[in-house]
């Protein structure tokens, strides 16, 4: 009777990381798997695989707040990006009211702690739908608390927001979108998107659209395949993603995080276009932070005071002032000429 000998084999894995390249968007490491058999005359088989970690850019203090002691107070000189300001503000003014927005539906009021969480959810939601660092995202909307969340959310992914109000002509908005190489669109409401959708769907690459206010049921969608998300869709996707990371999901191991650099572009603001096509002005995080740090010499602001936001948030002066007052613990209320007297 013949006997059969079972000879065990050994599987050995060896991994070595390779350098991280910022521009590639990936962190790669090579792994070599070697199968060794003890049978005489057998061959050694080796195969190489590549493991990749997606590189994400992030706000150093906003998204890494859990790594700091509760007793740690950040200095403004430590800020590297505009969204870093929220960690300092939450430490100082967490339970104070930050924004009041009564003229949108639903009316909204957020403390500094609540606003920070709203921004964090929106940041992660943007990543879930595919936003990458350095990409341009057009933000065509008017003053509101959700404009602020979208603005800071886009910046905190390392992407660049391209801002304009909703009253500009379709032709001007299209020119801005295409000139800036934007890949997706965040808009005020369904009515505004319905006005521009036909032109944009034919003449501009649209990865997705986000509605800050209103319901998708009001959209005219015939013949259009661009994904449309409402504000809460993005926020909920982000909240679920953050919850998975917190629960120790394997998803967290897929990413390598890198801090936004002060010289990275934060936003592109376009001129009025009165002398021709609007011109894009690129502002870095450092540029905006310089204004935030120095406006105290010209704009007195104390914690608990109320400021009214009426100038367009996408204007340079209004925008810098908004960021600045949020570092002072001020309550900002969104208003308009129509409601200014009552407010």
N, C-alpha and C positions, 0 to 999 in steps of 0.2 A: 504494500500500500504506500503510495507516494505521500510524502509530507510537504507541507507548504510553510515557508518561513516568511513572516510579515516583518519587514524592516521599517522602523519608524523614520520619518524625515523631520527635519527641524526648519521652521520658518523664522527667519531673522529679519527684523525691520530696522533700518537705520535712517534717521532723518537729520538733515542739516539745514538750518535756515540760511537764506541768502539775504543780501542787504535790501533794505526797504527803499523804494524809489517813489518819491512823492508824486511825480507826474504820471506814473503808470496807473495809480488808483488801486493797486493790489500789493499785498505783501505775499511773496512767494517763498516756499521752502521746498527743497527737493527731498524725496524719500526713496530709498533703495530697499527693495524686498528681495531677500536671498533665500532660496530653497536649497537646503543641503541634505542629501541622502547618505546614509552610512553604507549603502550597498556598494560593493567594490565595482569600480568602473563606471559609476554613475556620474552624471554631469551636474555642475552647479548652474542653476538658472537664476538670473538676476533681472529685475525689471524696475524701471524708475517711474515714479508718479510725481505729480506736482500738486501740492496743496496750496490753495490760495486763500488769503484773507482780504476781504474788501476793505479798502482804506476809506474811512469816514473822517471828515473834518468836523470839528465841534467847537463850541464855546467853552473855553477852559474851565470857567467857574460855574456857568449855568448848568452844564450837564454833569459836572463832577462834584457837585455840591456835597454829596454824601461822603466824600473822602476828606472833608474838612471838619475840624472840631467845631462844635457849636459856639465855642468861645472865640473862634477866629474871626476877626473883623478885617475885611479886605480894604486896602487903600486904593484910591482911584488910580494911583500909579501902577497898580498891578493889573489893571484891565488891559487885555490884548485885543478884544473885539467888543463891539457895541453891546451884544447880548450879555456880556459879563456884568453889566451894571445891575442886572436884576438880582444877582446873588447878594450884592452889597445892600440893595434897597430892602430885600426881604429880611436880612439880618437886623436892619435898623427899624423898619416900619411894617413888618409883616402883617399885622392885623389892622392897619390903617386902610381906609378906602383909597384905591389908586385911580380907578376910572368909573365914571357914571355915564351911561349912554341910554337916555330915556326915549329917544325919538326913533329908535329902530324896534322892530318886532322880532324876538321878544326884547323888552327893556333889560338892560344888563348893568350890574354893579359888581365890581371885583375888588377885593383887597389885594395888597401886594403879593401875599402868599398864593391867593387864588389865580391871580394873573400869571405868576410864574409857572404854575402847573398847567394853565391853559396853553402857554407858549411851548412848554416841554412836550405836551401831547401833540401839538401841531407840528413841531419839529420832527418827531418820530413818524407821524402820519405822512409827512412829505417824503421821508425816506422810503416808507413802505410803497408809495406809488411811483418811486423811481428817481427822485430828485438827487442829483450828485453835486459834489463841490465844484465850483466854478461855472456851473450852468447858469444861464440867464432865465429868470422867471418873471414874466410881465405881471405887474400888480396895477390893474386899471380900476381904481375904486376911489371913493370919497371918504371923508373923515368918519371913523367909527372905531369902537373898541376892537372889532374884528380886523380892521385894517392894521391896527397896531400889532395884533397877534400874528397876522400873516407876514407883516414886514419883519418882525423879529424872528419868526419861525424860519423864513427863507434865509435870512442872514446866518442864523445859528447852524444851518446845514453846511455852511461854507459856500452856498450858492449866492448869486447876485440878483437883487431885485431891481426891476426896471419899472419906474413908477410914473403914473399919469392919472388924471381925474377922468370921470366918466362922461364929462360934457364935451370932450374933444370930438372932432369929426372922425368918422370911420376911416377916412383916408389918412388922417394924421396918426391915428392909433396903429394902423397897419404899417405905416412907414417906420414908426418907432419900434414896433415889434420885430420887423424884418431887419432893420438897421442894427439892432442890438443883438441879433442872433438868439432871440428868446426861443425857448422850446416848449413852454407851457404858459397857461394864462390863469390868473386869479382875478375875478371880476366882482363887481358890487352885488348884482342881483340878476334874476332871469330876464327882466325887461331889457337891461343893458346888453346882456349876451345875445338876446334875440335880435337886437339892432345890428350887431357886428358879425354874427355867426356865419351868415352866408358868404360874406366877403372873405373872412378869415379862413373858412373851410376850403375855399378855392385857391387862396393865394399865400397861405402861411402854414408851416408845419406845426400842428398842434398835438402834443403828446397827451395832454389832458386839460380839462378846465375845472376850476374850483369856484363855486358860488359862495360868497361870504354871507349873503342874506337870501331869504326866500327858499322856495321849494322847486325841485326839479320838474314837478308836474306842470309848471307854467312854461316850460321850454318848448320851442318849436323845433322838433328833432328830426323831421322828415329828411331822409337821405343822408344823415350825418352819423359818422361812426366814432367820433371823438369821445372818449370816456368823460363823463361829467360827474363831479363829486360835490356834494354840499359841504358846508363848513363842518357840520357834526360828523359826516363820514370820515373826514380827515382826522378830526380830533379823536374819534372812537378807534380808528385804526392805530393811531399813535398810542392811545391809552392801553390798548390790548398788547401792543408790542412792548411797551415799557413794563407791563405786568409780567410778560413772559421772561424778560431779562431779569426782573427782580426775583422770579421763582426759580432761577437757575437753569433756564432753558438752554439747550445747545446752540440756539440762535446767537447768543452773546459771543460764542467763540468764533463766529464767522467774520468778525470785524476787528480792525485795528484802528484806533482813534488817534487823531493828530489835531493839535490845537490850531485854530485859525490864527494866521499871522497878522500883525497890525497893518502890514503893507498889502494885504489881500484886498481886492475891490469888494466893497460892501453893497454899493448901489450905483445905478446910472440914472441921473436926473436930466431930463431934456428941457431945453429952452422953449420959450413960447412959440417960436416959429414965425414971428411977425416980419422977419426979413428974409424968409425962405423956409426951407425944411428945418424942423427942430434939430438942434445940435446936442449930442449926448455928452454929459459931464460925468466922468468917472470919479467917485469919491471912495477913498479907502477907509477902513475902520479907524486908522490912526487919525485921518482928517476929521472924522466925526467925533472921535474921542477928545481931540484937542478942543473942539468947540464946547463939548459937554463939561470939560474940566475948567474952562475959563469964562463961561457965561455968568458965573456968580458975580463977577465984577460989574456986570451991567444989568442983570435981572435978579432982583432980590426975591428969594423964595424960601419959605419956612414950612416945616412939616405941619400938616393939618390945614394949610391954606388951600383955597379953591381957585383954580385957574380955568378959564373957558377956552376951549379949542374951537376956533372959527375959521382961521386961514386954512387953506388946503394943506393937509398933512404931507402932500408930496412936494410942497415948496420948501426950499432949503432952510429958510429962517424958522418957519413953524416947526419943521422936523427937528432941528437942533434944539429948539426951546423945549419941545415935548420930551426929548430924551433927557435933557438937563433937569427939568422939574421932577422927573421921576426919580432922580438921584437925591432929591431933597425931601421926599415924603409928601409931596403935594397931591391933592385930589384934583383930577382933571375931569371936567364935564364937557362932553361934545355938544355943541350948539350950532346955531346958524343965525343969519340976520333976522329971520322970521321969529325966532324964539329968544333973541338976545336980551330984550327988555325983561322978560319974565325970569330968565336965568340970572 
